[in-house]
Amino acid sequence: MTEDNLPTRRECGTMQVHRRLLDTDPSYARRLDRIEEQAFRAREGMMVLRPGCTRIPVVVHVVWKTTAQNISQAQIDSQIEVLNRDFRKRNPDVSGVPAAFSALAADGRLEFALATRDPQNNPHSGVIRVQTTRDSFGSDDAVKRAATGGSDAWPSDEYLNIWVCQLSGGLLGYAQFPGGPAATDGVVITHTGFGTTGSAATPFNLGRTTTHEIGHWLNLRHIWGDDGTGCSGSDFVDDTPNQGGPNYEVPTFPTISCSNGPNGDMFMNYMDYVDDRAMFMFTEGQVTRMHACLDGPRSAIGESISCSGLTPKIPIKEQPKDVIKDQIKEPPKDTFKDFPKDPPKDPPKDIPKDIPKDLPKDRPKDFIKDRPKDFGKDSPKDIPKDRPKDFIKDRPKDFGKDSPKDFGKDLPKDGPFDPGPKTVFEPPVDPKGAMEPPFQPPFVGTPVVNVPFGGAQGQQPGATPFVLGTSGSQDAAHQHAPDPQAGLLAHYATILQSYAGLYQRGQLDEQGLSAWQQAYEAWQQLGGQ
């Protein structure tokens, strides 16, 4: 494609890829259902999302035939800089958001850095350059395979793969929604729409094509709901107005469609089709959806960082992927013992007073007064011996070895916690396995609180978050706490330990403190003292 026929209107191929996968991969739709279930729970406030920020390691595959396509390091760096502004609401043009929408503009709490280690843990620049004989590529994923003239993906659970090449047919870029094959996971950008210098060409020379496609990679839909120009589509986000099809170029505010006056379309949203200079915001609802994705199908990627400022590159694989995962493996012995007496402005109430002093080291002997004799191999040693006689009237003989799949089914309806007839609490043991059946709230009236970041071996049952597998076994075994109340108490105790560790490292913002408070209240409702 020459400069004479560069794209002049935004065209994204993500929905083409989505429909192709629906047609060719029967399991793709089932995986999407599970992802949407988790996104719905986040949208309805039924789960607490991770606090703080997340940094995602990026590998850029430059697939080129001409010198112009072999983009410079400066062009790549300019794109990373744009992402770190756009996903942190630090882009100067966010000031252009109309007053009617300004309260909805949100910090995505995401940062990006070129990887400094390859999958074998060798030093690397985070950039792969592959010379090809192909003139251009389409949305068929050929650029993602060395065998078809492209470059093979790095592991999608460790890196965000970005392919930069010459796309054909006026296509600016495309992404793969979470739930697709691991071997093709990532985003593809035409080289003239990547970064802000070099071959980047107007009107797509501000790096917003990559921002848009990474939004798709994090499960955001087009803002008009992909129903053509009708008014019945949905992007599954509450705070984006209903909109009758895409907007192009640089619209004038307000632009009215679907009876959405007086403010009209939110065309300045990154998920519309306007020119780069006309898009400059995500909404709070979109951020919630992205973080539901990061706590669900993409929970294996990235690392938890403070939101206090943009951070320098840190080699992946030389430090834990997430602080909580490492903390649970080697928990601080005196996490609650040394907890500050005077935490910042809005800390969880009464945590310094009421949390057991030595919870991480030795669970209090009276933490749960009664438990079954065969509590299970991995249960805490110091929980007293006898459980309430009528807590579960009829339990299976092998309850302590492999808990029943219908976790909570036999809880008495008149007991202190009635989970409802169909409630289960069944996260997978294998973080790369599929989730069967869907993760539902552990009991009525208390929000589902996930460990804010990642999972770890050795956690109590119930502490491992849902991780969708796009490769590997789909028959992951499931385990549950032999005693529902004891398992949930252990689950929330682990969460409280994790939040305390984040607090001591100064990594809890206001949202994190609120999540900590909810976890503590849930722990108290279960009988924790």
C-alpha positions, 0 to 999 in steps of 0.5 A, a space after each residue: 500500500 503506497 502513501 497515495 492509498 493510505 487508510 482515511 477511515 478507521 476500519 478494525 478487523 476484530 469482529 471479523 476474527 470474532 465471527 470466524 472463531 465462532 464459525 470454526 471453534 465450537 468451544 470458543 462460544 462456551 469460553 466467551 459465555 464464562 468470560 461474560 458471566 464474570 464480566 457481568 458480575 463485575 458490572 453488577 458489583 458482585 465481585 471485588 476487582 484488584 486494587 492498584 495498577 497492573 503492568 503488562 510486558 509487551 513483545 513487538 513483532 515487526 514483520 517487514 518487506 520494505 524499509 519503511 515497514 521495518 519501523 524504528 525503535 523510536 517509533 516502537 517507543 513512541 507507541 509504548 509511551 502513548 499506551 502508558 498515557 491513554 490507559 492511565 488517563 494521562 493523555 493531555 487531550 483528555 481535557 477535550 472530553 465534553 463536560 457532560 461526559 467528563 465525570 465518566 472519564 477513567 484511569 484504566 490503571 494499566 501500564 505497558 513495558 517492552 519485555 526485557 527477557 524472552 520465554 527462556 529467560 534470556 535478555 531481550 529487547 522485547 522487539 522481534 524483526 522478521 523479514 517476509 516475502 509477503 506484500 501485505 497481510 489480512 485478518 486471517 492471522 497469517 502474520 502470527 505464524 512463521 510458516 505463513 510469512 509472519 512471526 510466531 507468538 510468544 506465550 500469551 499468558 506471559 506477554 502481550 503480543 503485538 504484530 506490526 506489518 503492512 495490512 491490506 484492504 484499508 485495515 488499520 488493525 485487529 485484535 483477538 478477544 479473550 477466549 481465542 486460541 493462545 497461538 494467535 492471541 494478541 493484536 495486529 497493527 498496520 505500520 502506518 497506524 503504529 506510534 507517533 513518528 516514523 511511518 505513522 501517517 495522519 489521521 492515524 499517527 497518534 498511536 490510538 489504533 493500538 489503544 483501540 485494539 488493546 481495548 478489544 484484547 481486554 474484552 471491550 466491544 465497539 461502543 455502538 454494539 456492532 449491530 450496524 447502524 441500528 439501536 439494539 446492539 450493546 457494548 455491555 457497559 452501562 455508562 456509554 450511551 446507546 449509539 447508532 453505528 460508528 462515528 468517523 473522522 472528527 465529529 462535532 459535539 453533540 452528535 445525536 443518534 438513537 434518541 440519546 440527546 441532549 449529549 448524544 454519542 460518546 464519539 471521543 471514546 477509544 472504542 469508536 471509529 473516529 480519527 486519532 485526534 478525536 478519541 481520548 477517553 475510557 469510561 469507568 464501566 469500561 475500566 471495570 470490564 477490562 479489570 474483570 478480564 484481567 481478574 479472569 481469562 487474563 489473570 496470568 499476565 502482568 504484575 501488580 504495581 503501585 499507581 503512584 507513577 509510571 515505573 521503569 522497565 523491570 525484567 519479567 521472570 526476574 521478579 514475581 509476576 504478582 506480589 500476592 502470589 509470591 506472598 502466599 508462598 512465603 507469607 510474612 510471619 507477623 503480617 497482622 502483628 505489626 499492622 500499623 495502628 494509625 493507617 491512612 485516611 480511609 482504612 478498613 475499620 477496626 482491622 488493627 483491633 480485631 484481626 488475630 495477631 498471628 493469623 499468617 503464622 499460626 491460625 488461632 486455635 479458636 478460629 473455628 470452634 468445631 470442624 470435622 475430624 477428617 478435615 483434609 490433608 492440607 487443612 490448618 493443623 490448629 483448628 479444633 477437632 469437633 464440628 457442629 453435629 448438624 452443620 451438614 447432616 448427610 455428607 459423603 464418606 470420602 468428603 475429606 478426600 475429594 469434596 463433592 462438586 455441588 459444594 454447599 448443596 447440603 448446607 441446612 437452609 435454617 443455618 447461619 449461611 444459606 447459599 441457595 439451592 444452586 449456589 456453588 463455590 468451585 474455582 479450578 485447581 489448575 489455573 490453566 484449566 477451564 472453569 466447570 461449572 461457572 464460579 458463583 458467589 459462595 453465599 447469599 448477601 456477601 460479595 465475591 472477593 477474589 484474591 486481587 492478583 493471580 493464584 498460588 499453590 498452597 492457597 486454601 481452596 477457594 482462593 484461586 481465581 478463575 483463569 480461562 485456559 486457551 490451551 492445555 487440558 480442559 478437564 482440570 480437577 476441582 477441589 473444595 474445602 471439606 467443611 464449607 465454613 472452614 474453607 471460606 474462613 481460610 479463604 478470607 484469611 488468605 485474602 486479608 493477609 494479602 491485603 495487609 501485605 499490599 498495605 505495608 508496601 504502600 500499594 493500596 489506593 482508595 479502591 484497594 482499601 475499600 476492597 480490604 474492608 469488604 473482605 474483612 466484613 465478609 470474614 467477620 460474617 463467617 465467624 472470624 474473630 
